[in-house]
Amino acid sequence: MVPAGAQAAVLNGDPSKEGVYTLRLKMPGGYKIAPHSHPTDENVTVISGALGAAMGDKFDTSAGKTSSPADSCACLKG
């Protein structure tokens, strides 16, 4: 489900089926997930560290937003 170096746990739902699901991801500092899209909106809560996220077909760090535990959530559109 995620590239080598990260860990994922499904907390509820089924990511392979239509409908709501919740994942917990653990990623090391500096970890990058290749640009991709989701068919639905996504809510992200950062527990520790920081998460940089952007939309698009290629990495563009200047177009992204960084979220930290102080933020209530990062809401990513499809």
VENSUL-V741428 format. One record per residue. N is the residue number from 0. RES is the residue in one small letter. OMEGA is omega in whole degrees, -180 to 180 (NA if undefined). NEAR is the number of other C-alpha atoms within 8 Angstrom. D_LAST is the distance of its C-alpha to the last C-alpha in Angstrom with 1 decimal. Layout:
# VENSUL-V741428
n & res & omega & near & d_last
N & RES & OMEGA & NEAR & D_LAST
N & RES & OMEGA & NEAR & D_LAST
This chain:
# VENSUL-V741428
n & res & omega & near & d_last
0 & m & 178 & 3 & 17.4
1 & v & 180 & 7 & 17.6
2 & p & 179 & 6 & 19.9
3 & a & 179 & 4 & 23.5
4 & g & 179 & 7 & 24.3
5 & a & 176 & 11 & 21.8
6 & q & 178 & 8 & 22.2
7 & a & 175 & 10 & 19.9
8 & a & 176 & 7 & 21.0
9 & v & -180 & 11 & 19.5
10 & l & 173 & 8 & 20.7
11 & n & -178 & 7 & 19.8
12 & g & -179 & 9 & 18.1
13 & d & -178 & 10 & 17.3
14 & p & -179 & 9 & 14.3
15 & s & -179 & 4 & 15.6
16 & k & 177 & 5 & 15.6
17 & e & 179 & 6 & 13.6
18 & g & -177 & 7 & 13.7
19 & v & 175 & 7 & 13.4
20 & y & 179 & 10 & 14.5
21 & t & 177 & 8 & 15.6
22 & l & 168 & 9 & 16.2
23 & r & 179 & 8 & 18.6
24 & l & 174 & 8 & 18.4
25 & k & -176 & 7 & 21.5
26 & m & 177 & 8 & 21.4
27 & p & 178 & 7 & 24.4
28 & g & 179 & 5 & 24.7
29 & g & -178 & 4 & 23.4
30 & y & 179 & 8 & 21.1
31 & k & 172 & 4 & 18.4
32 & i & -177 & 6 & 15.6
33 & a & 177 & 6 & 15.1
34 & p & -179 & 9 & 12.2
35 & h & 178 & 6 & 9.6
36 & s & 177 & 6 & 6.1
37 & h & 180 & 7 & 4.7
38 & p & -179 & 5 & 5.3
39 & t & 176 & 6 & 4.7
40 & d & -176 & 9 & 4.6
41 & e & 174 & 9 & 7.0
42 & n & -177 & 8 & 10.5
43 & v & 174 & 8 & 12.7
44 & t & 179 & 9 & 16.4
45 & v & -179 & 12 & 18.6
46 & i & 176 & 6 & 22.1
47 & s & -178 & 6 & 23.9
48 & g & -179 & 8 & 23.6
49 & a & 179 & 9 & 20.8
50 & l & 173 & 8 & 17.2
51 & g & -179 & 9 & 16.1
52 & a & 178 & 7 & 12.5
53 & a & 178 & 10 & 11.3
54 & m & 177 & 8 & 8.8
55 & g & -177 & 8 & 10.7
56 & d & -179 & 6 & 12.7
57 & k & 178 & 6 & 15.4
58 & f & 175 & 8 & 16.5
59 & d & -175 & 8 & 17.3
60 & t & 180 & 7 & 18.4
61 & s & -178 & 4 & 19.5
62 & a & -173 & 7 & 16.0
63 & g & 177 & 10 & 14.8
64 & k & 177 & 7 & 15.4
65 & t & 178 & 8 & 17.6
66 & s & 179 & 12 & 17.6
67 & s & -180 & 11 & 20.7
68 & p & 179 & 11 & 22.3
69 & a & 180 & 5 & 23.5
70 & d & -179 & 9 & 20.1
71 & s & 174 & 6 & 19.1
72 & c & 172 & 9 & 15.4
73 & a & -178 & 9 & 12.6
74 & c & -177 & 8 & 9.7
75 & l & 180 & 8 & 6.5
76 & k & 176 & 6 & 3.8
77 & g & NA & 8 & 0.0
